[in-house]
Amino acid sequence: PHFQHTPATTSYNSYHSARQHMIPIAEKIGGEVVRVDGRLTNYADAPTDADLSDLSMGEILELAGGNVLKCRAFNVLCEEANIYQMWTKEYVSILGDYLLERTRSFDGETVVLDIGAGDGLLMRYVKEYFEMKAGKSPARSRKSIKQPTLHASDDGSWGIFPKADVEKIDANAAMEKYASRSDNLTSDAPTATRKNGEAESKQVIVLCSWMPMGEDWSQTFRDHAVDEYILIGEADNGGCGDNWRTWGNYDFCPQLHEHEGNDETPQSMGEESQLPPRPYEEDGYKRYDMDVLTKHQFSRFDTVASKDGRTVCFRRKR
């Protein structure tokens, strides 16, 4: 395929490095920067009688977790307009081409679901890109541009006003409605072939932008044996989804934490082969970082000091 994924690494420290500017501020008042248990998030621990008079308001808010010191007009715009992801022309065109290629390479029907679609603009822009692509093609070849069926859904719990067609149902209901397989399809995700040996007639690709913090929808995606799900937003640091169940971050693996303090744990030895499988690996999926998309995406929390938004693909093994 024209689109190459880059395999992800096993550890993610970008969030730590992005928050290094907190350290000198904390040290000014005799404090230190520590990590919040269960998340890759830092906060300042300072004496209760610390003198804050030499700190600016921005520095005080930064130590309190406000993440405002490095923000600019773009962040203000996103906050006021309730925008979590700014969809650029480059991002939409690359994603659109990727979805068209995945659709073209599959013999049956391809369904693309935007779960937790918010205002629905991503699916609207992708649809408009498909229409533009078809319109620029010679009339005799337009029918040969095979397009997927698109659906956008959101339960409305974040109070985001829809700007395009969005069906008001939650993630589970959307998966049941649009991603359910026929009765003669096995439930085993890695194989997912018909019991009579015939090929599948439907390919399901899920898009999910800014999965709620601490929640995991990816298990639902895998339970429905989707062919691929693409997560958009902050990755691996607790900002979107669950650190372990969604991302497989070993820093938050329950099995490893059961043996904390034991020098002979697989985690301390750093041997990948002895680590337990990540949830998505156990279900027969492989992770790839879609770096060519990541460089074109901008979120409301990106600043001049850090950029944590990423696009990550999880594809079912064949």
C-alpha positions as CSV (number, residue, x, y, z in Angstrom):
1,P,0.0,0.0,0.0
2,H,1.0,3.6,-0.5
3,F,0.7,4.3,3.2
4,Q,3.4,2.9,5.5
5,H,2.9,2.7,9.3
6,T,5.8,3.0,11.7
7,P,5.8,0.4,14.5
8,A,5.4,1.9,17.9
9,T,8.1,1.5,20.6
10,T,7.5,0.0,24.1
11,S,8.1,3.1,26.2
12,Y,6.8,6.7,25.9
13,N,8.5,9.6,27.6
14,S,7.5,12.6,25.5
15,Y,5.1,13.8,28.1
16,H,7.8,13.8,30.8
17,S,10.2,15.8,28.6
18,A,7.4,18.2,27.6
19,R,6.8,19.1,31.2
20,Q,10.4,19.8,32.1
21,H,9.8,23.5,32.2
22,M,7.8,23.0,35.4
23,I,10.9,21.9,37.3
24,P,12.7,25.3,37.6
25,I,9.5,27.0,38.6
26,A,8.9,24.5,41.4
27,E,12.5,24.9,42.6
28,K,12.0,28.7,42.9
29,I,9.7,28.0,45.9
30,G,11.5,25.1,47.3
31,G,9.3,22.4,45.7
32,E,9.7,19.6,43.3
33,V,7.8,18.0,40.4
34,V,6.3,14.5,41.1
35,R,4.1,12.2,39.1
36,V,0.5,11.5,39.8
37,D,-0.1,7.8,40.5
38,G,-1.8,6.0,37.7
39,R,-1.1,8.6,35.0
40,L,1.8,10.1,33.2
41,T,1.0,13.4,34.7
42,N,3.2,15.7,36.8
43,Y,2.3,18.2,39.5
44,A,4.3,20.5,41.8
45,D,4.7,19.6,45.4
46,A,5.7,22.7,47.4
47,P,5.7,23.7,51.1
48,T,2.4,25.1,52.3
49,D,4.1,28.3,53.4
50,A,6.0,28.8,50.1
51,D,6.4,32.4,49.0
52,L,4.8,32.9,45.6
53,S,5.4,36.6,45.3
54,D,8.3,36.2,42.8
55,L,6.2,34.0,40.5
56,S,4.0,35.3,37.7
57,M,0.4,34.4,37.4
58,G,1.2,32.1,34.5
59,E,3.8,30.3,36.6
60,I,1.4,29.8,39.5
61,L,-1.3,28.4,37.2
62,E,1.3,26.1,35.6
63,L,2.3,24.7,38.9
64,A,-1.4,24.2,39.7
65,G,-1.7,22.0,36.6
66,G,-3.3,24.7,34.4
67,N,-0.9,24.1,31.5
68,V,-1.3,27.7,30.3
69,L,2.2,29.2,30.4
70,K,3.1,28.0,26.9
71,C,-0.4,28.5,25.4
72,R,-1.1,31.0,22.7
73,A,-4.1,32.3,20.7
74,F,-4.6,28.9,19.0
75,N,-5.4,27.3,22.4
76,V,-7.8,30.2,23.3
77,L,-9.6,29.6,20.0
78,C,-10.0,25.9,20.7
79,E,-11.2,26.5,24.3
80,E,-13.8,29.1,23.3
81,A,-15.1,27.1,20.3
82,N,-14.9,23.7,22.2
83,I,-12.5,22.3,19.6
84,Y,-10.5,19.2,20.6
85,Q,-8.9,18.6,17.2
86,M,-8.3,21.0,14.4
87,W,-8.7,19.1,11.1
88,T,-6.2,20.4,8.6
89,K,-6.6,20.0,4.8
90,E,-3.4,17.9,4.7
91,Y,-4.6,15.6,7.5
92,V,-8.0,15.0,5.8
93,S,-6.5,14.3,2.4
94,I,-3.9,11.8,3.7
95,L,-6.5,10.1,5.9
96,G,-9.0,10.1,3.0
97,D,-6.5,8.6,0.6
98,Y,-5.6,5.9,3.2
99,L,-9.3,5.0,3.6
100,L,-9.9,4.9,-0.1
101,E,-6.9,2.6,-0.5
102,R,-8.1,0.2,2.2
103,T,-11.6,0.2,0.6
104,R,-10.2,-0.4,-2.9
105,S,-8.0,-3.4,-1.7
106,F,-11.0,-5.2,-0.1
107,D,-13.5,-7.1,-2.3
108,G,-16.6,-6.6,-0.2
109,E,-18.2,-3.5,1.5
110,T,-16.1,-1.2,3.7
111,V,-17.8,0.6,6.5
112,V,-16.0,3.5,8.3
113,L,-17.5,4.4,11.7
114,D,-16.6,7.6,13.5
115,I,-17.3,6.7,17.1
116,G,-17.5,9.6,19.6
117,A,-17.7,11.9,16.6
118,G,-18.4,15.1,18.5
119,D,-19.4,17.8,16.1
120,G,-19.1,15.4,13.2
121,L,-16.7,17.6,11.1
122,L,-14.1,14.9,10.6
123,M,-16.6,12.6,8.8
124,R,-18.0,15.5,6.9
125,Y,-14.6,16.6,5.6
126,V,-13.7,13.1,4.7
127,K,-16.9,12.7,2.7
128,E,-16.3,16.0,0.9
129,Y,-12.8,14.9,0.1
130,F,-14.1,11.7,-1.5
131,E,-16.6,13.7,-3.5
132,M,-13.9,16.1,-4.6
133,K,-11.6,13.2,-5.6
134,A,-14.4,11.6,-7.7
135,G,-15.2,14.9,-9.3
136,K,-11.7,15.4,-10.5
137,S,-11.5,12.0,-12.1
138,P,-12.4,11.4,-15.8
139,A,-16.1,10.7,-16.2
140,R,-15.4,7.2,-17.5
141,S,-13.5,6.2,-14.3
142,R,-15.6,7.9,-11.6
143,K,-17.5,4.7,-11.0
144,S,-14.2,2.9,-10.4
145,I,-13.5,5.0,-7.4
146,K,-14.8,2.7,-4.7
147,Q,-15.9,4.6,-1.6
148,P,-16.7,3.3,1.9
149,T,-20.0,3.7,3.7
150,L,-19.6,6.4,6.3
151,H,-21.4,6.8,9.7
152,A,-20.8,9.3,12.5
153,S,-22.2,8.8,16.0
154,D,-21.9,10.4,19.4
155,D,-24.0,10.2,22.6
156,G,-23.8,14.0,23.2
157,S,-22.5,13.7,26.7
158,W,-19.7,16.2,26.1
159,G,-22.2,18.9,25.1
160,I,-20.6,19.5,21.7
161,F,-22.9,21.1,19.2
162,P,-23.1,19.0,16.0
163,K,-22.0,20.8,12.8
164,A,-22.7,17.9,10.5
165,D,-24.8,14.7,10.5
166,V,-24.2,12.8,13.8
167,E,-26.4,10.0,15.0
168,K,-27.0,10.4,18.7
169,I,-26.1,6.9,20.1
170,D,-23.3,5.7,22.4
171,A,-20.3,3.7,21.3
172,N,-21.8,0.3,22.2
173,A,-25.0,1.0,20.3
174,A,-23.1,2.2,17.3
175,M,-21.0,-0.9,17.2
176,E,-24.0,-3.2,17.5
177,K,-25.8,-1.3,14.8
178,Y,-23.1,-0.9,12.2
179,A,-20.2,-3.3,13.1
180,S,-22.1,-6.5,14.0
181,R,-21.0,-9.5,11.9
182,S,-23.3,-12.1,10.3
183,D,-24.3,-15.1,12.4
184,N,-22.0,-17.4,10.6
185,L,-18.9,-15.4,11.4
186,T,-16.7,-16.6,14.1
187,S,-16.1,-14.3,17.1
188,D,-12.3,-15.0,17.2
189,A,-10.8,-11.6,16.2
190,P,-7.5,-12.8,14.6
191,T,-9.2,-15.2,12.2
192,A,-12.6,-13.7,11.7
193,T,-13.5,-15.9,8.7
194,R,-16.8,-17.5,8.0
195,K,-17.3,-20.9,9.4
196,N,-17.9,-22.3,5.9
197,G,-14.5,-21.0,4.8
198,E,-15.9,-18.2,2.6
199,A,-14.3,-14.7,2.7
200,E,-15.8,-11.9,4.7
201,S,-18.3,-9.6,2.9
202,K,-17.8,-6.5,5.1
203,Q,-14.7,-4.7,6.3
204,V,-15.1,-2.4,9.3
205,I,-12.7,0.5,10.1
206,V,-13.3,2.6,13.2
207,L,-12.2,6.2,13.8
208,C,-12.2,7.5,17.3
209,S,-11.0,11.0,18.2
210,W,-10.4,11.9,21.8
211,M,-11.7,8.8,23.6
212,P,-12.7,9.9,27.1
213,M,-10.0,9.9,29.7
214,G,-9.9,6.8,31.8
215,E,-12.4,4.9,29.6
216,D,-11.6,2.2,27.1
217,W,-13.7,1.7,24.0
218,S,-11.1,-0.3,22.2
219,Q,-12.2,-3.6,23.8
220,T,-15.6,-3.0,22.3
221,F,-14.0,-2.5,18.9
222,R,-12.0,-5.7,19.2
223,D,-15.0,-7.7,20.6
224,H,-16.8,-6.8,17.3
225,A,-13.7,-8.0,15.4
226,V,-13.3,-4.7,13.5
227,D,-10.6,-4.9,10.9
228,E,-8.9,-1.8,12.1
229,Y,-9.4,1.0,14.5
230,I,-7.6,4.4,14.4
231,L,-7.3,6.4,17.6
232,I,-6.7,10.2,17.3
233,G,-5.7,12.4,20.3
234,E,-3.2,12.1,23.1
235,A,-1.6,8.7,23.3
236,D,0.0,6.7,26.2
237,N,-0.1,9.4,28.8
238,G,-3.6,9.1,30.3
239,G,-5.1,12.0,28.3
240,C,-7.3,9.7,26.1
241,G,-8.5,6.2,26.9
242,D,-6.9,3.9,29.5
243,N,-3.2,3.6,29.8
244,W,-3.2,-0.1,29.9
245,R,-6.4,-1.4,28.4
246,T,-6.3,1.0,25.4
247,W,-2.6,1.6,24.9
248,G,-0.8,-1.3,26.5
249,N,1.6,0.9,28.4
250,Y,3.6,-1.4,30.6
251,D,4.1,1.4,33.2
252,F,0.4,0.7,34.1
253,C,0.2,-3.1,33.7
254,P,-1.7,-4.5,36.7
255,Q,0.2,-7.8,36.5
256,L,3.6,-6.1,36.9
257,H,2.4,-3.8,39.7
258,E,1.4,-6.9,41.7
259,H,5.2,-7.5,42.1
260,E,6.5,-4.0,42.6
261,G,9.7,-4.1,44.6
262,N,10.7,-7.5,43.3
263,D,14.0,-7.0,41.5
264,E,13.4,-10.2,39.4
265,T,10.2,-9.0,37.7
266,P,10.1,-9.0,33.9
267,Q,9.6,-5.2,34.0
268,S,12.8,-4.6,35.9
269,M,14.8,-7.0,33.7
270,G,13.5,-5.2,30.6
271,E,13.0,-8.4,28.7
272,E,10.1,-8.0,26.2
273,S,9.6,-11.7,25.8
274,Q,8.8,-12.1,29.5
275,L,6.3,-9.3,29.7
276,P,2.6,-10.2,29.5
277,P,0.9,-9.4,26.2
278,R,-0.8,-6.1,25.8
279,P,-4.7,-6.3,25.7
280,Y,-4.8,-5.5,21.9
281,E,-2.0,-8.1,21.2
282,E,-3.9,-10.7,23.2
283,D,-6.9,-10.0,20.9
284,G,-4.8,-10.4,17.8
285,Y,-4.2,-6.8,16.8
286,K,-0.9,-5.0,16.0
287,R,-0.2,-1.3,16.7
288,Y,1.4,1.1,14.2
289,D,2.0,4.8,14.7
290,M,0.8,6.8,11.7
291,D,3.5,9.4,11.8
292,V,2.6,10.9,8.4
293,L,-0.7,12.0,9.9
294,T,0.5,13.0,13.3
295,K,2.7,15.8,11.9
296,H,-0.4,17.4,10.3
297,Q,-2.7,17.3,13.4
298,F,-3.2,20.0,16.0
299,S,-5.2,19.7,19.3
300,R,-6.4,22.2,21.8
301,F,-3.7,21.2,24.2
302,D,-0.7,21.6,21.9
303,T,1.6,24.4,22.9
304,V,4.9,25.9,21.8
305,A,6.5,23.5,24.4
306,S,4.7,20.3,23.7
307,K,2.6,18.3,21.2
308,D,1.1,15.2,22.5
309,G,-1.5,14.5,19.9
310,R,-1.0,11.4,17.7
311,T,-2.8,9.2,15.2
312,V,-2.3,5.5,16.0
313,C,-3.7,2.5,14.1
314,F,-4.5,-0.9,15.5
315,R,-5.0,-3.5,12.8
316,R,-6.3,-7.0,13.1
317,K,-3.8,-9.7,12.1
318,R,-4.7,-12.0,9.3
